Amino acid sequence: MIRPDVTPDAPLDAQPGIGLIGMGAMGTMYAKYLSAAGWKRIYVCDIPSKYQTLKDTYQDTPGITVLPDGHGVSRISDWIMYSVEAEYIERVVKEYGPSTKVGAIVAGQTSVKAPERAAFEKHLPQDVHIVSCHSLHGPTVSPLGQPLVLIKHRAPDSALQLVESILRPLQSRYVYLSYEDHDIVTANTQAVTHAAFLSMVMRVYVPVGAWLLRQGNRDRQGQHYASNYSNKWHVYAGLAILNPSARIQIDQYARSTSEIFKLMLSADDVGLRQRIYGARDAVFGAADRAPILLSEDILDRFSLGRRPSVDNILTPIEGRAPANSHLSLLAMVDCWARLGIQPFVHLDLAATPIFRLWIGVAEYLFRSQERLDAAIFAALYDSSHRSNDMEFVIAARGWSQCISFGNFDLYKERFSQSASFFQSRFEDATKVGSAMIQAIMDSSKERKDDDELGDTK
């Protein structure tokens, strides 16, 4: 019997068997951290055609044993994590689930939990426990301090405690949710931001990111897009297609972009200001907290080029970046407001690094009357970005329609076409994106520590 409070320092025969079915990017990340921590009974597998490659990869890695398939992993592991695409989770669990060791604990790393739950309840034996998980970050981001969702669905407290002990080496922050709440929270923290960046790349040069609010630098935009597109398409497809809440939000984001753009075209100053100010008040009006990110140091660190000495003649702020409507950000906040979503509610609970970045950028724009008025002014009276904004609207509507079809192959084709544009930038973009996210996390931690210190005085 494995003790729930077991540690990697325990003798070999007292350690749990840890099974990882699916050795893609996230499975590989888990194997890396669990092995480095000293767990000595880690069993991994992928599709049969990758068996020899995996054996070669891990032949000198302590604690990791590569097995031919999920049957072998399931029969000897005390904790098993399925790290496979949400689209295929039912098929894989149907194949390997019946082989699960009696009394074992089963988890899934899928980003959408409804299909996973259905697969587990249908194909897992009744004498095994279900305590699922989900690391709310990508494989290139350090798990340190990041939210790690744990879902005790069908298990005693001792099983949850054992999972906590096994995953403690990741040094993530545990967030306890139900299956239903997980999908709502992930939709609220990811759907709109994913819709925004997917739409942007279809017209490539839409300013996004804090540095763009200061510099308007297009090279750094490309780094941000490339960082997102270097992730696997199925991660975004699963969220968008299989999560009903996410599909509602993506559809509203497309409507928000279209309706705001129509106000821009008609130069409806009063109408646009009423709508944008209303969205600001609904989303940020009650925020009495310090801004999420953006110190001037962070902005400067991830900017290229220099601030222009004089602005576009139509921009009512001297010394700022060229005029820009920031339609992507206006639509994002408008979408949240229209759906009654309060993003700050989920910020500390289960915010992904990308969501933290996006809401921080939106906050940086919306909580400055000066910057927000400059964006509205540009949206109404500066036509230099109008063609780009039109392409953005078309792209947003196109993605919404694509997702409404529920077709993974169509999504993959559209995503892959966009990703190919940034293929040569993936490596550099991943490094830059990870560094920027880490800087933001460090800044947030420093601010939290300062707040706690102030409370003790």
VOGU-3710 file (C-alpha; in Angstrom, 3 decimals, decimal comma):
1> mirpdvtpda> 0,000/0,000/0,000  1,473/3,338/-1,079  1,437/6,026/1,608  -0,464/9,157/0,498  2,352/11,363/1,816  5,096/9,432/0,016  8,109/11,410/-1,241  10,762/10,757/-3,890  13,169/9,947/-1,044  11,184/6,831/-0,121
11> pldaqpgigl> 12,696/3,396/-0,840  12,011/1,983/-4,280  9,434/-0,525/-3,077  7,543/2,229/-1,240  7,278/4,524/-4,248  4,207/4,665/-6,475  4,295/3,490/-10,050  3,785/6,594/-12,182  2,332/6,017/-15,644  2,360/8,490/-18,512
21> igmgamgtmy> 0,353/7,484/-21,574  1,207/9,903/-24,371  4,663/11,447/-24,590  3,959/14,626/-26,494  5,129/17,980/-25,219  3,220/17,896/-21,914  3,908/14,227/-21,202  7,589/14,899/-21,817  7,521/17,878/-19,442  5,958/15,802/-16,678
31> akylsaagwk> 8,498/13,005/-17,191  11,346/15,500/-16,989  10,300/17,058/-13,689  9,192/13,828/-12,020  12,425/12,062/-12,941  14,569/14,985/-11,825  12,783/14,975/-8,457  13,844/11,402/-7,798  10,755/9,335/-8,546  12,184/5,962/-9,567
41> riyvcdipsk> 9,195/4,076/-11,017  8,038/6,112/-14,008  6,539/4,134/-16,893  5,896/5,885/-20,206  4,565/5,021/-23,643  3,322/6,583/-26,848  1,987/5,115/-30,069  3,724/1,820/-30,966  5,654/3,346/-33,875  7,499/5,627/-31,432
51> yqtlkdtyqd> 8,503/2,858/-29,033  12,118/2,482/-30,167  12,633/6,226/-30,458  11,379/6,697/-26,899  13,637/3,893/-25,654  16,625/5,591/-27,239  15,614/8,968/-25,811  15,237/7,754/-22,221  17,805/4,971/-22,051  20,042/7,005/-19,757
61> tpgitvlpdg> 17,313/8,865/-17,854  17,046/7,681/-14,250  13,717/6,351/-13,095  12,042/6,164/-16,518  11,085/2,884/-18,191  9,628/2,915/-21,701  6,935/0,333/-22,391  5,446/-0,715/-25,761  1,901/0,470/-25,102  -0,666/1,686/-22,589
71> hgvsrisdwi> -1,623/-1,827/-21,500  1,776/-2,314/-19,905  1,684/1,122/-18,288  -1,850/0,654/-16,944  -1,212/-2,748/-15,389  1,674/-1,695/-13,145  1,096/1,986/-12,372  -0,542/3,385/-9,242  -1,149/6,770/-10,873  -1,784/7,042/-14,614
81> mysveaeyie> -2,043/10,232/-16,651  -3,455/10,211/-20,166  -1,724/13,036/-22,035  -3,463/12,738/-25,376  -5,491/15,073/-27,552  -9,068/15,651/-26,437  -10,253/14,536/-29,858  -8,783/11,061/-29,272  -9,202/10,608/-25,508  -12,250/8,349/-25,833
91> rvvkeygpst> -10,495/6,054/-28,294  -7,327/5,737/-26,199  -9,109/5,199/-22,872  -11,344/2,587/-24,498  -8,209/0,730/-25,607  -6,129/0,892/-22,417  -8,607/1,726/-19,645  -9,764/-1,868/-18,995  -6,147/-2,816/-18,206  -5,931/-0,336/-15,323
101> kvgaivagqt> -4,495/-1,771/-12,100  -7,050/-2,328/-9,331  -7,077/0,651/-6,974  -5,022/2,856/-9,294  -5,702/6,562/-9,771  -6,363/7,826/-13,302  -5,967/11,392/-14,585  -6,096/13,213/-17,893  -4,135/16,217/-19,084  -6,719/17,273/-21,652
111> svkaperaaf> -7,569/20,955/-21,901  -11,302/20,205/-22,253  -12,664/17,880/-19,612  -16,163/16,966/-20,813  -14,937/14,328/-23,340  -12,368/13,056/-20,848  -14,942/12,610/-18,099  -17,263/10,742/-20,439  -14,436/8,431/-21,550  -13,299/7,702/-17,989
121> ekhlpqdvhi> -16,806/6,987/-16,721  -17,554/4,740/-19,686  -14,336/2,732/-20,007  -12,525/2,674/-16,665  -13,271/-0,176/-14,249  -15,291/0,753/-11,181  -12,466/-0,345/-8,874  -10,147/2,499/-9,937  -10,170/6,137/-8,816  -10,445/9,277/-10,925
131> vschslhgpt> -8,461/12,349/-9,860  -7,800/14,344/-12,991  -5,423/17,234/-13,557  -4,556/20,042/-15,947  -1,452/22,230/-15,949  -2,663/25,628/-17,134  0,448/26,524/-19,110  2,379/25,350/-22,124  5,272/22,876/-22,031  7,898/25,590/-22,610
141> vsplgqplvl> 6,785/27,570/-19,535  8,235/26,659/-16,141  5,540/25,018/-13,961  6,880/26,840/-10,916  4,006/28,762/-9,350  1,666/28,095/-12,273  -1,897/26,855/-11,626  -2,349/23,089/-11,704  -5,990/22,037/-11,585  -6,833/18,908/-9,597
151> ikhrapdsal> -10,277/17,312/-9,980  -11,316/14,743/-7,389  -14,147/13,126/-9,305  -14,371/9,549/-8,051  -11,888/9,003/-5,265  -11,288/9,197/-1,493  -9,273/12,008/0,054  -6,265/9,706/0,360  -6,133/9,344/-3,443  -6,117/13,119/-3,884
161> qlvesilrpl> -3,353/13,412/-1,304  -1,257/10,831/-3,173  -1,677/12,770/-6,437  -0,602/15,954/-4,639  2,498/14,166/-3,379  3,391/12,765/-6,801  3,058/16,132/-8,547  4,680/18,255/-5,837  8,050/18,377/-7,702  6,417/20,595/-10,345
171> qsryvylsye> 6,086/23,252/-7,602  2,821/24,371/-9,174  -0,076/25,955/-7,308  -2,934/23,504/-6,839  -6,400/24,678/-7,850  -9,310/22,423/-6,869  -12,239/22,351/-9,290  -14,968/20,031/-10,514  -15,068/18,808/-14,097  -17,863/21,265/-14,886
181> dhdivtantq> -16,175/24,250/-13,267  -12,922/23,464/-15,046  -14,464/23,856/-18,489  -16,216/27,081/-17,511  -13,045/28,571/-16,029  -10,853/27,567/-18,961  -13,362/29,023/-21,395  -13,456/32,287/-19,450  -9,671/32,528/-19,309  -8,714/31,243/-22,739
191> avthaaflsm> -11,456/31,349/-25,369  -11,490/35,068/-26,155  -7,718/35,476/-25,970  -7,222/32,531/-28,334  -9,814/33,932/-30,718  -7,970/37,238/-30,703  -4,552/35,892/-31,605  -5,917/33,414/-34,153  -7,661/36,282/-35,923  -4,647/38,558/-35,751
201> vmrvyvpvga> -2,294/36,302/-37,587  -4,620/36,108/-40,562  -3,730/39,717/-41,246  -0,374/39,499/-39,447  0,256/43,082/-38,450  -2,329/43,891/-35,802  -0,683/45,494/-32,770  -0,900/43,337/-29,705  1,057/43,167/-26,515  2,140/45,817/-24,110
211> wllrqgnrdr> 5,142/46,792/-26,143  2,891/47,650/-29,061  1,001/50,167/-26,995  4,298/52,007/-26,638  6,280/51,139/-29,738  4,017/49,762/-32,436  6,877/47,420/-33,329  5,935/44,821/-35,907  8,911/42,580/-35,496  8,015/41,933/-31,877
221> qgqhyasnys> 4,421/41,285/-32,895  5,703/38,508/-35,062  7,547/37,047/-32,082  4,306/36,957/-30,103  2,321/35,325/-32,904  5,077/32,825/-33,563  5,241/31,921/-29,881  1,521/31,104/-29,920  1,668/29,225/-33,208  4,628/27,150/-32,049
231> nkwhvyagla> 2,168/25,394/-29,725  0,229/22,399/-30,998  -2,911/23,113/-33,016  -4,927/20,462/-31,188  -4,590/22,331/-27,880  -6,526/25,274/-29,281  -8,868/23,136/-31,353  -9,948/21,098/-28,355  -10,755/24,198/-26,349  -12,587/25,904/-29,202
241> ilnpsariqi> -14,553/22,987/-30,625  -15,244/20,706/-27,663  -15,969/23,295/-24,973  -19,501/24,704/-25,461  -18,774/27,775/-23,304  -15,742/28,599/-25,418  -17,720/28,424/-28,656  -20,231/30,945/-27,305  -17,435/33,347/-26,400  -15,642/33,010/-29,732
251> dqyarstsei> -18,896/33,737/-31,550  -19,443/36,842/-29,399  -15,878/38,002/-30,045  -16,566/37,912/-33,785  -19,759/39,914/-33,263  -17,941/42,447/-31,109  -15,277/43,040/-33,743  -17,912/43,487/-36,457  -20,121/45,832/-34,461  -17,236/48,006/-33,273
261> fklmlsaddv> -15,869/48,178/-36,805  -19,251/49,365/-38,087  -19,192/52,192/-35,537  -15,688/53,064/-36,765  -16,798/53,147/-40,403  -19,740/55,400/-39,644  -17,539/57,693/-37,530  -20,122/57,377/-34,752  -18,123/59,140/-32,057  -20,869/59,082/-29,448
271> glrqriygar> -21,889/55,491/-30,142  -18,341/54,132/-30,077  -17,404/55,987/-26,896  -20,559/54,836/-25,139  -19,863/51,236/-26,083  -16,156/51,229/-25,192  -16,569/53,208/-21,983  -19,449/50,919/-21,008  -17,269/47,850/-21,583  -14,461/49,427/-19,575
281> davfgaadra> -16,750/50,171/-16,645  -18,239/46,657/-16,710  -14,879/44,862/-16,789  -12,435/47,222/-15,053  -14,664/49,661/-13,200  -14,661/47,786/-9,912  -10,986/46,841/-10,061  -9,366/48,349/-6,975  -6,285/46,183/-7,290  -2,901/47,229/-8,596
291> pillsedild> -2,404/46,751/-12,361  -1,557/43,184/-13,327  1,658/43,773/-15,145  2,995/46,412/-16,893  5,795/48,335/-15,382  7,788/50,568/-17,662  10,800/48,269/-17,146  8,921/45,237/-18,479  7,638/47,204/-21,447  11,108/48,430/-22,336
301> rfslgrrpsv> 12,695/45,011/-21,893  10,518/43,426/-24,560  10,438/46,280/-27,060  12,546/46,843/-30,117  13,350/50,139/-31,775  12,774/53,570/-30,295  9,736/55,634/-29,580  9,082/58,101/-32,378  9,846/61,699/-31,506  6,539/62,917/-32,885
311> dniltpiegr> 3,283/61,127/-33,363  1,060/60,655/-36,344  -0,704/63,962/-36,878  -4,068/62,421/-36,065  -2,992/61,037/-32,706  -3,874/63,421/-29,881  -0,886/62,368/-27,758  2,585/63,578/-28,618  5,485/61,177/-28,308  3,350/58,068/-28,470
321> apanshlsll> 3,456/55,230/-30,963  1,687/55,737/-34,295  -2,089/55,910/-34,105  -3,800/52,572/-33,712  -7,369/51,531/-32,985  -6,311/48,410/-31,032  -9,477/46,789/-32,352  -8,404/43,393/-31,023  -8,282/44,707/-27,465  -11,426/46,817/-27,755
331> amvdcwarlg> -13,341/43,763/-28,995  -11,900/41,544/-26,282  -13,102/43,739/-23,441  -16,405/44,373/-25,221  -16,914/40,619/-25,535  -16,308/40,059/-21,832  -18,725/42,864/-21,005  -21,453/41,574/-23,356  -21,278/38,084/-21,832  -21,051/39,341/-18,259
341> iqpfvhldla> -17,641/37,732/-17,758  -15,507/39,127/-14,945  -11,966/38,090/-15,919  -10,468/39,192/-12,607  -12,540/36,549/-10,816  -10,495/33,822/-12,476  -7,198/35,704/-12,667  -5,763/34,496/-9,371  -7,669/31,220/-9,440  -6,583/29,686/-12,716
351> atpifrlwig> -5,089/32,209/-15,100  -2,842/30,842/-17,811  0,319/32,862/-18,531  -1,125/33,983/-21,869  -4,399/35,069/-20,256  -2,478/37,013/-17,621  -0,543/38,734/-20,408  -3,640/39,545/-22,460  -5,736/40,898/-19,638  -2,732/42,874/-18,465
361> vaeylfrsqe> -2,335/44,446/-21,887  -6,056/45,225/-22,072  -5,935/46,726/-18,598  -2,923/48,829/-19,556  -4,983/50,320/-22,369  -8,380/50,604/-20,698  -7,314/51,940/-17,316  -5,577/54,892/-18,913  -8,076/57,480/-20,123  -5,344/59,010/-22,264
371> rldaaifaal> -4,403/55,790/-24,044  -7,998/54,663/-24,458  -9,083/57,995/-25,940  -6,140/57,852/-28,338  -7,281/54,399/-29,542  -10,880/55,563/-29,963  -9,728/58,692/-31,803  -7,603/56,591/-34,154  -10,458/54,144/-34,687  -12,778/56,949/-35,740
381> ydsshrsndm> -10,570/59,313/-37,686  -7,340/57,609/-38,785  -7,823/55,455/-41,879  -4,194/54,298/-42,101  -5,042/51,062/-40,255  -8,551/50,706/-41,635  -7,692/48,032/-44,201  -5,893/45,989/-41,539  -8,845/46,321/-39,194  -11,144/45,126/-41,957
391> efviaargws> -8,972/42,049/-42,500  -9,067/41,418/-38,760  -12,865/41,500/-38,731  -13,005/39,059/-41,635  -10,523/36,765/-39,876  -12,453/36,837/-36,594  -15,675/35,934/-38,354  -13,856/33,254/-40,343  -12,483/31,588/-37,231  -15,881/31,708/-35,550
401> qcisfgnfdl> -17,476/30,037/-38,559  -14,688/27,460/-38,784  -15,155/26,516/-35,134  -18,944/26,367/-35,484  -18,529/23,541/-38,007  -16,875/21,419/-35,296  -14,439/19,974/-37,831  -10,926/19,271/-36,502  -9,444/18,739/-39,970  -10,689/22,126/-41,147
411> ykerfsqsas> -9,322/23,784/-38,005  -5,977/22,049/-38,423  -5,661/23,154/-42,056  -6,441/26,776/-41,215  -4,119/26,774/-38,213  -1,273/25,054/-40,080  -1,414/27,522/-42,948  -0,980/30,363/-40,494  1,711/28,562/-38,499  3,824/27,958/-41,587
421> ffqsrfedat> 4,269/31,714/-41,960  6,123/31,791/-38,624  7,946/28,473/-38,853  11,397/30,061/-38,999  10,676/32,144/-35,867  9,407/29,418/-33,548  12,632/28,820/-31,631  13,403/32,471/-30,990  9,784/33,328/-30,307  9,458/30,562/-27,736
431> kvgsamiqai> 12,470/31,897/-25,843  11,208/35,478/-25,960  7,663/34,489/-24,988  8,827/32,355/-22,070  11,129/35,111/-20,842  8,357/37,693/-21,049  5,890/35,483/-19,185  8,496/34,754/-16,501  9,176/38,474/-16,109  5,467/39,093/-15,662
441> mdsskerkdd> 5,180/36,294/-13,104  8,192/37,621/-11,203  6,724/41,117/-11,232  3,383/39,795/-9,944  5,109/37,848/-7,170  7,144/40,877/-6,107  3,986/42,976/-5,941  2,198/40,294/-3,921  5,125/40,054/-1,503  5,150/43,836/-1,118
451> delgdtk> 1,394/43,819/-0,418  1,779/41,113/2,226  4,671/42,974/3,801  2,585/46,126/3,924  -0,249/44,249/5,641  2,084/43,166/8,420  3,254/46,683/9,211
//
